[in-house]
Amino acid sequence: MDLLFWGLTLGVVGKVLLGFTVISVHLKIVKEHKIDRLVLKEMRKERNLAILGILFIVVGYVLELMFYGYLAI
């Protein structure tokens, strides 16, 4: 394994951790119910987009590994 592999891997891990952090904050705020319904609805949308973003990051990572020859199909 070379520096490119480790750079891609650490970059993806950092982005996914950031995404999970955003999702966990949104979940805590939604559970508290101290804000109005409109904001709660918007936060649920943002949570779903964050999950989709994490999925795209992971799929992109797998495609990059395949392109650079670290994964064989």
C-alpha positions in Angstrom: 0.0 0.0 0.0 1.3 3.4 -0.9 0.6 7.0 0.1 -2.2 7.4 -2.4 -4.1 4.5 -0.9 -3.7 5.9 2.6 -4.5 9.4 1.5 -7.8 8.3 -0.1 -8.6 6.1 2.9 -8.0 8.7 5.5 -9.9 11.3 3.5 -12.9 9.1 3.2 -12.8 8.1 6.9 -12.7 11.8 7.9 -15.6 12.7 5.6 -17.8 9.9 6.8 -17.0 10.7 10.5 -18.0 14.3 9.8 -21.3 13.1 8.2 -22.1 10.9 11.1 -21.4 13.8 13.5 -23.9 16.0 11.6 -26.5 13.2 11.7 -26.1 12.6 15.4 -26.5 16.3 16.2 -29.6 16.5 14.1 -31.0 13.4 15.9 -30.4 14.9 19.3 -32.1 18.2 18.3 -35.1 16.4 16.7 -35.5 14.3 19.9 -35.6 17.4 22.2 -38.6 18.9 20.3 -37.7 22.4 21.5 -38.1 23.9 18.1 -41.1 24.2 15.8 -42.3 21.5 13.4 -41.1 23.3 10.3 -37.5 23.3 11.5 -37.8 19.6 12.6 -39.1 18.7 9.1 -36.2 20.5 7.5 -33.7 18.8 9.8 -35.1 15.4 8.8 -34.5 16.3 5.2 -31.0 17.4 6.0 -30.4 14.1 7.8 -31.5 12.1 4.7 -29.3 14.2 2.5 -26.3 13.6 4.9 -27.0 9.8 4.7 -27.1 10.0 0.9 -23.8 12.0 0.9 -22.1 9.4 3.0 -23.3 6.7 0.6 -21.9 8.7 -2.3 -18.5 9.2 -0.5 -18.2 5.4 0.2 -19.2 4.5 -3.4 -16.8 7.0 -4.8 -14.0 5.6 -2.6 -14.7 2.1 -3.9 -14.6 3.3 -7.5 -11.3 5.2 -6.9 -9.8 2.1 -5.4 -10.9 0.1 -8.4 -9.5 2.7 -10.8 -6.1 2.8 -9.2 -5.9 -1.0 -9.0 -6.3 -1.5 -5.3 -9.5 -3.5 -5.7 -10.1 -6.0 -8.4 -13.5 -6.7 -9.7 
